[in-house]
């Protein structure tokens, strides 16, 4: 999925037990709820893997 600032690619970033989306181009970070409406299938699949880890 794309960054709202620069259209760069967002990657899932996990830190301190929280999962965020981070732009690989400009470095802007988004909380998951901020971008929830735009999540694509690929990103959702990644997040499901992370939440499985976090809440295990
Ligand atoms: Zn960006």
PDB file of the backbone (N, CA, C, O) and the ligand in Angstrom, with CONECT records:
HET     ZN  A 101       1
ATOM      1  N   UNK A   1       0.831  -1.193   0.000  1.00  0.00           N
ATOM      2  CA  UNK A   1       0.000   0.000   0.000  1.00  0.00           C
ATOM      3  C   UNK A   1       0.870   1.250   0.000  1.00  0.00           C
ATOM      4  O   UNK A   1       2.069   1.180   0.271  1.00  0.00           O
ATOM      5  N   UNK A   2       0.269   2.381  -0.301  1.00  0.00           N
ATOM      6  CA  UNK A   2       1.036   3.592  -0.577  1.00  0.00           C
ATOM      7  C   UNK A   2       0.931   4.622   0.544  1.00  0.00           C
ATOM      8  O   UNK A   2      -0.094   4.744   1.214  1.00  0.00           O
ATOM      9  N   UNK A   3       2.010   5.348   0.719  1.00  0.00           N
ATOM     10  CA  UNK A   3       2.068   6.465   1.657  1.00  0.00           C
ATOM     11  C   UNK A   3       1.165   7.594   1.175  1.00  0.00           C
ATOM     12  O   UNK A   3       1.080   7.864  -0.023  1.00  0.00           O
ATOM     13  N   UNK A   4       0.494   8.248   2.113  1.00  0.00           N
ATOM     14  CA  UNK A   4      -0.389   9.360   1.740  1.00  0.00           C
ATOM     15  C   UNK A   4       0.387  10.636   1.450  1.00  0.00           C
ATOM     16  O   UNK A   4      -0.117  11.543   0.789  1.00  0.00           O
ATOM     17  N   UNK A   5       1.615  10.699   1.949  1.00  0.00           N
ATOM     18  CA  UNK A   5       2.427  11.906   1.755  1.00  0.00           C
ATOM     19  C   UNK A   5       3.161  11.881   0.430  1.00  0.00           C
ATOM     20  O   UNK A   5       3.199  12.885  -0.282  1.00  0.00           O
ATOM     21  N   UNK A   6       3.743  10.742   0.096  1.00  0.00           N
ATOM     22  CA  UNK A   6       4.668  10.720  -1.041  1.00  0.00           C
ATOM     23  C   UNK A   6       4.404   9.561  -1.999  1.00  0.00           C
ATOM     24  O   UNK A   6       5.115   9.415  -2.993  1.00  0.00           O
ATOM     25  N   UNK A   7       3.395   8.735  -1.719  1.00  0.00           N
ATOM     26  CA  UNK A   7       3.084   7.573  -2.556  1.00  0.00           C
ATOM     27  C   UNK A   7       4.186   6.524  -2.548  1.00  0.00           C
ATOM     28  O   UNK A   7       4.225   5.657  -3.421  1.00  0.00           O
ATOM     29  N   UNK A   8       5.074   6.597  -1.574  1.00  0.00           N
ATOM     30  CA  UNK A   8       6.069   5.541  -1.391  1.00  0.00           C
ATOM     31  C   UNK A   8       5.407   4.287  -0.845  1.00  0.00           C
ATOM     32  O   UNK A   8       4.241   4.299  -0.452  1.00  0.00           O
ATOM     33  N   UNK A   9       6.167   3.213  -0.830  1.00  0.00           N
ATOM     34  CA  UNK A   9       5.636   1.936  -0.361  1.00  0.00           C
ATOM     35  C   UNK A   9       5.669   1.890   1.164  1.00  0.00           C
ATOM     36  O   UNK A   9       6.678   2.228   1.784  1.00  0.00           O
ATOM     37  N   UNK A  10       4.547   1.467   1.763  1.00  0.00           N
ATOM     38  CA  UNK A  10       4.512   1.292   3.214  1.00  0.00           C
ATOM     39  C   UNK A  10       4.894  -0.127   3.573  1.00  0.00           C
ATOM     40  O   UNK A  10       4.508  -1.079   2.894  1.00  0.00           O
ATOM     41  N   UNK A  11       5.664  -0.262   4.655  1.00  0.00           N
ATOM     42  CA  UNK A  11       5.990  -1.590   5.158  1.00  0.00           C
ATOM     43  C   UNK A  11       5.499  -1.682   6.593  1.00  0.00           C
ATOM     44  O   UNK A  11       5.342  -0.668   7.274  1.00  0.00           O
ATOM     45  N   UNK A  12       5.258  -2.900   7.044  1.00  0.00           N
ATOM     46  CA  UNK A  12       4.841  -3.121   8.420  1.00  0.00           C
ATOM     47  C   UNK A  12       6.076  -3.019   9.305  1.00  0.00           C
ATOM     48  O   UNK A  12       7.083  -3.684   9.061  1.00  0.00           O
ATOM     49  N   UNK A  13       5.991  -2.184  10.331  1.00  0.00           N
ATOM     50  CA  UNK A  13       7.112  -1.991  11.242  1.00  0.00           C
ATOM     51  C   UNK A  13       6.657  -2.338  12.654  1.00  0.00           C
ATOM     52  O   UNK A  13       5.644  -1.825  13.129  1.00  0.00           O
ATOM     53  N   UNK A  14       7.393  -3.192  13.311  1.00  0.00           N
ATOM     54  CA  UNK A  14       7.026  -3.619  14.652  1.00  0.00           C
ATOM     55  C   UNK A  14       8.071  -3.107  15.629  1.00  0.00           C
ATOM     56  O   UNK A  14       9.267  -3.340  15.455  1.00  0.00           O
ATOM     57  N   UNK A  15       7.607  -2.404  16.660  1.00  0.00           N
ATOM     58  CA  UNK A  15       8.545  -1.919  17.664  1.00  0.00           C
ATOM     59  C   UNK A  15       7.840  -1.803  18.997  1.00  0.00           C
ATOM     60  O   UNK A  15       6.694  -1.357  19.068  1.00  0.00           O
ATOM     61  N   UNK A  16       8.529  -2.207  20.058  1.00  0.00           N
ATOM     62  CA  UNK A  16       7.997  -2.094  21.413  1.00  0.00           C
ATOM     63  C   UNK A  16       6.603  -2.696  21.531  1.00  0.00           C
ATOM     64  O   UNK A  16       5.758  -2.163  22.250  1.00  0.00           O
ATOM     65  N   UNK A  17       6.356  -3.792  20.840  1.00  0.00           N
ATOM     66  CA  UNK A  17       5.081  -4.467  20.949  1.00  0.00           C
ATOM     67  C   UNK A  17       3.965  -3.827  20.170  1.00  0.00           C
ATOM     68  O   UNK A  17       2.832  -4.308  20.200  1.00  0.00           O
ATOM     69  N   UNK A  18       4.266  -2.736  19.462  1.00  0.00           N
ATOM     70  CA  UNK A  18       3.244  -2.085  18.638  1.00  0.00           C
ATOM     71  C   UNK A  18       3.579  -2.284  17.172  1.00  0.00           C
ATOM     72  O   UNK A  18       4.746  -2.345  16.786  1.00  0.00           O
ATOM     73  N   UNK A  19       2.553  -2.381  16.378  1.00  0.00           N
ATOM     74  CA  UNK A  19       2.751  -2.540  14.942  1.00  0.00           C
ATOM     75  C   UNK A  19       2.298  -1.267  14.250  1.00  0.00           C
ATOM     76  O   UNK A  19       1.198  -0.772  14.496  1.00  0.00           O
ATOM     77  N   UNK A  20       3.139  -0.746  13.395  1.00  0.00           N
ATOM     78  CA  UNK A  20       2.817   0.464  12.637  1.00  0.00           C
ATOM     79  C   UNK A  20       3.131   0.223  11.179  1.00  0.00           C
ATOM     80  O   UNK A  20       3.778  -0.757  10.810  1.00  0.00           O
ATOM     81  N   UNK A  21       2.659   1.137  10.367  1.00  0.00           N
ATOM     82  CA  UNK A  21       3.048   1.143   8.966  1.00  0.00           C
ATOM     83  C   UNK A  21       4.064   2.260   8.792  1.00  0.00           C
ATOM     84  O   UNK A  21       3.837   3.383   9.242  1.00  0.00           O
ATOM     85  N   UNK A  22       5.186   1.959   8.138  1.00  0.00           N
ATOM     86  CA  UNK A  22       6.206   2.983   7.924  1.00  0.00           C
ATOM     87  C   UNK A  22       6.490   3.098   6.438  1.00  0.00           C
ATOM     88  O   UNK A  22       6.598   2.097   5.729  1.00  0.00           O
ATOM     89  N   UNK A  23       6.609   4.330   5.984  1.00  0.00           N
ATOM     90  CA  UNK A  23       6.913   4.578   4.576  1.00  0.00           C
ATOM     91  C   UNK A  23       8.389   4.301   4.325  1.00  0.00           C
ATOM     92  O   UNK A  23       9.252   4.801   5.047  1.00  0.00           O
ATOM     93  N   UNK A  24       8.676   3.502   3.301  1.00  0.00           N
ATOM     94  CA  UNK A  24      10.075   3.195   2.989  1.00  0.00           C
ATOM     95  C   UNK A  24      10.739   4.346   2.257  1.00  0.00           C
ATOM     96  O   UNK A  24      11.958   4.352   2.085  1.00  0.00           O
ATOM     97  N   UNK A  25       9.950   5.320   1.825  1.00  0.00           N
ATOM     98  CA  UNK A  25      10.503   6.446   1.066  1.00  0.00           C
ATOM     99  C   UNK A  25      10.766   7.659   1.960  1.00  0.00           C
ATOM    100  O   UNK A  25      11.894   8.148   2.013  1.00  0.00           O
ATOM    101  N   UNK A  26       9.740   8.152   2.665  1.00  0.00           N
ATOM    102  CA  UNK A  26       9.910   9.366   3.471  1.00  0.00           C
ATOM    103  C   UNK A  26      10.002   9.076   4.963  1.00  0.00           C
ATOM    104  O   UNK A  26      10.329   9.968   5.746  1.00  0.00           O
ATOM    105  N   UNK A  27       9.715   7.832   5.369  1.00  0.00           N
ATOM    106  CA  UNK A  27       9.878   7.459   6.766  1.00  0.00           C
ATOM    107  C   UNK A  27       8.697   7.795   7.653  1.00  0.00           C
ATOM    108  O   UNK A  27       8.749   7.540   8.856  1.00  0.00           O
ATOM    109  N   UNK A  28       7.630   8.361   7.099  1.00  0.00           N
ATOM    110  CA  UNK A  28       6.459   8.682   7.907  1.00  0.00           C
ATOM    111  C   UNK A  28       5.840   7.404   8.456  1.00  0.00           C
ATOM    112  O   UNK A  28       5.743   6.397   7.755  1.00  0.00           O
ATOM    113  N   UNK A  29       5.420   7.459   9.724  1.00  0.00           N
ATOM    114  CA  UNK A  29       4.792   6.299  10.336  1.00  0.00           C
ATOM    115  C   UNK A  29       3.303   6.549  10.526  1.00  0.00           C
ATOM    116  O   UNK A  29       2.872   7.655  10.854  1.00  0.00           O
ATOM    117  N   UNK A  30       2.540   5.502  10.313  1.00  0.00           N
ATOM    118  CA  UNK A  30       1.093   5.556  10.496  1.00  0.00           C
ATOM    119  C   UNK A  30       0.692   4.518  11.514  1.00  0.00           C
ATOM    120  O   UNK A  30       1.209   3.401  11.510  1.00  0.00           O
ATOM    121  N   UNK A  31      -0.240   4.888  12.401  1.00  0.00           N
ATOM    122  CA  UNK A  31      -0.831   3.878  13.258  1.00  0.00           C
ATOM    123  C   UNK A  31      -1.802   3.065  12.415  1.00  0.00           C
ATOM    124  O   UNK A  31      -2.374   3.554  11.441  1.00  0.00           O
ATOM    125  N   UNK A  32      -1.973   1.814  12.816  1.00  0.00           N
ATOM    126  CA  UNK A  32      -2.789   0.922  12.005  1.00  0.00           C
ATOM    127  C   UNK A  32      -4.207   1.478  11.828  1.00  0.00           C
ATOM    128  O   UNK A  32      -4.782   1.389  10.743  1.00  0.00           O
ATOM    129  N   UNK A  33      -4.758   2.044  12.890  1.00  0.00           N
ATOM    130  CA  UNK A  33      -6.144   2.524  12.779  1.00  0.00           C
ATOM    131  C   UNK A  33      -6.267   3.703  11.817  1.00  0.00           C
ATOM    132  O   UNK A  33      -7.341   3.959  11.272  1.00  0.00           O
ATOM    133  N   UNK A  34      -5.154   4.420  11.610  1.00  0.00           N
ATOM    134  CA  UNK A  34      -5.177   5.550  10.678  1.00  0.00           C
ATOM    135  C   UNK A  34      -5.339   5.094   9.240  1.00  0.00           C
ATOM    136  O   UNK A  34      -5.934   5.792   8.420  1.00  0.00           O
ATOM    137  N   UNK A  35      -4.809   3.925   8.942  1.00  0.00           N
ATOM    138  CA  UNK A  35      -4.803   3.444   7.561  1.00  0.00           C
ATOM    139  C   UNK A  35      -5.698   2.217   7.378  1.00  0.00           C
ATOM    140  O   UNK A  35      -5.697   1.582   6.323  1.00  0.00           O
ATOM    141  N   UNK A  36      -6.462   1.898   8.427  1.00  0.00           N
ATOM    142  CA  UNK A  36      -7.251   0.661   8.406  1.00  0.00           C
ATOM    143  C   UNK A  36      -8.148   0.568   7.174  1.00  0.00           C
ATOM    144  O   UNK A  36      -8.326  -0.515   6.616  1.00  0.00           O
ATOM    145  N   UNK A  37      -8.709   1.695   6.751  1.00  0.00           N
ATOM    146  CA  UNK A  37      -9.627   1.681   5.615  1.00  0.00           C
ATOM    147  C   UNK A  37      -8.919   1.373   4.303  1.00  0.00           C
ATOM    148  O   UNK A  37      -9.551   0.948   3.336  1.00  0.00           O
ATOM    149  N   UNK A  38      -7.604   1.589   4.270  1.00  0.00           N
ATOM    150  CA  UNK A  38      -6.849   1.414   3.029  1.00  0.00           C
ATOM    151  C   UNK A  38      -6.034   0.129   2.983  1.00  0.00           C
ATOM    152  O   UNK A  38      -5.355  -0.144   1.993  1.00  0.00           O
ATOM    153  N   UNK A  39      -6.100  -0.658   4.048  1.00  0.00           N
ATOM    154  CA  UNK A  39      -5.274  -1.865   4.095  1.00  0.00           C
ATOM    155  C   UNK A  39      -5.608  -2.790   2.930  1.00  0.00           C
ATOM    156  O   UNK A  39      -6.778  -3.052   2.651  1.00  0.00           O
ATOM    157  N   UNK A  40      -4.582  -3.277   2.261  1.00  0.00           N
ATOM    158  CA  UNK A  40      -4.816  -4.236   1.190  1.00  0.00           C
ATOM    159  C   UNK A  40      -4.621  -5.659   1.715  1.00  0.00           C
ATOM    160  O   UNK A  40      -4.170  -5.860   2.843  1.00  0.00           O
ATOM    161  N   UNK A  41      -4.961  -6.628   0.893  1.00  0.00           N
ATOM    162  CA  UNK A  41      -4.946  -8.025   1.341  1.00  0.00           C
ATOM    163  C   UNK A  41      -3.564  -8.459   1.806  1.00  0.00           C
ATOM    164  O   UNK A  41      -3.423  -9.178   2.795  1.00  0.00           O
ATOM    165  N   UNK A  42      -2.561  -8.017   1.085  1.00  0.00           N
ATOM    166  CA  UNK A  42      -1.188  -8.405   1.414  1.00  0.00           C
ATOM    167  C   UNK A  42      -0.810  -7.883   2.797  1.00  0.00           C
ATOM    168  O   UNK A  42      -0.216  -8.601   3.601  1.00  0.00           O
ATOM    169  N   UNK A  43      -1.160  -6.626   3.064  1.00  0.00           N
ATOM    170  CA  UNK A  43      -0.828  -6.023   4.352  1.00  0.00           C
ATOM    171  C   UNK A  43      -1.610  -6.678   5.478  1.00  0.00           C
ATOM    172  O   UNK A  43      -1.067  -6.933   6.553  1.00  0.00           O
ATOM    173  N   UNK A  44      -2.885  -6.950   5.232  1.00  0.00           N
ATOM    174  CA  UNK A  44      -3.711  -7.604   6.242  1.00  0.00           C
ATOM    175  C   UNK A  44      -3.111  -8.958   6.625  1.00  0.00           C
ATOM    176  O   UNK A  44      -3.084  -9.324   7.800  1.00  0.00           O
ATOM    177  N   UNK A  45      -2.630  -9.694   5.620  1.00  0.00           N
ATOM    178  CA  UNK A  45      -2.030 -11.001   5.885  1.00  0.00           C
ATOM    179  C   UNK A  45      -0.804 -10.858   6.778  1.00  0.00           C
ATOM    180  O   UNK A  45      -0.590 -11.671   7.678  1.00  0.00           O
ATOM    181  N   UNK A  46       0.002  -9.826   6.531  1.00  0.00           N
ATOM    182  CA  UNK A  46       1.189  -9.593   7.359  1.00  0.00           C
ATOM    183  C   UNK A  46       0.774  -9.229   8.778  1.00  0.00           C
ATOM    184  O   UNK A  46       1.344  -9.731   9.747  1.00  0.00           O
ATOM    185  N   UNK A  47      -0.217  -8.357   8.894  1.00  0.00           N
ATOM    186  CA  UNK A  47      -0.662  -7.913  10.217  1.00  0.00           C
ATOM    187  C   UNK A  47      -1.232  -9.063  11.026  1.00  0.00           C
ATOM    188  O   UNK A  47      -1.033  -9.141  12.238  1.00  0.00           O
ATOM    189  N   UNK A  48      -1.939  -9.952  10.348  1.00  0.00           N
ATOM    190  CA  UNK A  48      -2.505 -11.104  11.056  1.00  0.00           C
ATOM    191  C   UNK A  48      -1.395 -11.953  11.658  1.00  0.00           C
ATOM    192  O   UNK A  48      -1.537 -12.519  12.742  1.00  0.00           O
ATOM    193  N   UNK A  49      -0.296 -12.027  10.934  1.00  0.00           N
ATOM    194  CA  UNK A  49       0.841 -12.789  11.444  1.00  0.00           C
ATOM    195  C   UNK A  49       1.406 -12.098  12.686  1.00  0.00           C
ATOM    196  O   UNK A  49       1.738 -12.757  13.671  1.00  0.00           O
ATOM    197  N   UNK A  50       1.513 -10.781  12.635  1.00  0.00           N
ATOM    198  CA  UNK A  50       2.055 -10.048  13.781  1.00  0.00           C
ATOM    199  C   UNK A  50       1.125 -10.121  14.982  1.00  0.00           C
ATOM    200  O   UNK A  50       1.583 -10.336  16.104  1.00  0.00           O
ATOM    201  N   UNK A  51      -0.148  -9.948  14.768  1.00  0.00           N
ATOM    202  CA  UNK A  51      -1.056  -9.983  15.918  1.00  0.00           C
ATOM    203  C   UNK A  51      -1.068 -11.361  16.549  1.00  0.00           C
ATOM    204  O   UNK A  51      -1.255 -11.483  17.759  1.00  0.00           O
ATOM    205  N   UNK A  52      -0.873 -12.399  15.753  1.00  0.00           N
ATOM    206  CA  UNK A  52      -0.777 -13.751  16.297  1.00  0.00           C
ATOM    207  C   UNK A  52       0.407 -13.837  17.247  1.00  0.00           C
ATOM    208  O   UNK A  52       0.338 -14.478  18.295  1.00  0.00           O
ATOM    209  N   UNK A  53       1.507 -13.172  16.857  1.00  0.00           N
ATOM    210  CA  UNK A  53       2.697 -13.179  17.709  1.00  0.00           C
ATOM    211  C   UNK A  53       2.442 -12.384  18.989  1.00  0.00           C
ATOM    212  O   UNK A  53       2.762 -12.833  20.089  1.00  0.00           O
ATOM    213  N   UNK A  54       1.859 -11.193  18.823  1.00  0.00           N
ATOM    214  CA  UNK A  54       1.695 -10.275  19.952  1.00  0.00           C
ATOM    215  C   UNK A  54       0.745 -10.860  20.994  1.00  0.00           C
ATOM    216  O   UNK A  54       0.993 -10.755  22.195  1.00  0.00           O
ATOM    217  N   UNK A  55      -0.321 -11.464  20.539  1.00  0.00           N
ATOM    218  CA  UNK A  55      -1.346 -11.900  21.495  1.00  0.00           C
ATOM    219  C   UNK A  55      -1.241 -13.366  21.879  1.00  0.00           C
ATOM    220  O   UNK A  55      -2.093 -13.872  22.610  1.00  0.00           O
ATOM    221  N   UNK A  56      -0.218 -14.056  21.402  1.00  0.00           N
ATOM    222  CA  UNK A  56      -0.017 -15.453  21.787  1.00  0.00           C
ATOM    223  C   UNK A  56       0.192 -15.582  23.288  1.00  0.00           C
ATOM    224  O   UNK A  56       0.376 -16.689  23.793  1.00  0.00           O
TER     225      UNK A  56
HETATM  226 ZN    ZN A 101       6.063   8.570   2.342  1.00  0.00          ZN
END
